[in-house]
């Protein structure tokens, strides 16, 4: 029998202002990645996080994710976000967007659709739990 005390995820179920906070968190997290601030970037993740990159097996655990990302994304990228959507509740959020990554100074960009699942930790901070991204159609 379902637990009716836990609200279902749906549109506009995040508390007021939480979408803006999540957007800022993801933008800062991404900026830390593209500028090579790996320890700051790692601080946004849950230790038992999961990364699901295209064409690759699921990667579980922050150390393995960090190793993969360090090899796949080198500092010096520029990022541009679009198509944001947010849903969630007090303890769980799902954010989707499109991100375009390009080498600084280049007009050519690689775009990905991404879904980011976040949950609150014991100190009520949002932590990235799961990231799934796929390249957009050319």
Secondary structure, 3 states (H helix, E strand, C coil): CCCCCCCCCCECCCCCCHHHHHHHHHHHHHHHHHCCCHHHHHCCEEEEEEEECCCCCCEECHHHHHHHHHHHCCCCEEEEEEEEEEEECCCEEEEEEEEEEEECCCCCCEEEEEEEEEEECCCCCEEEEEEEEEECCC
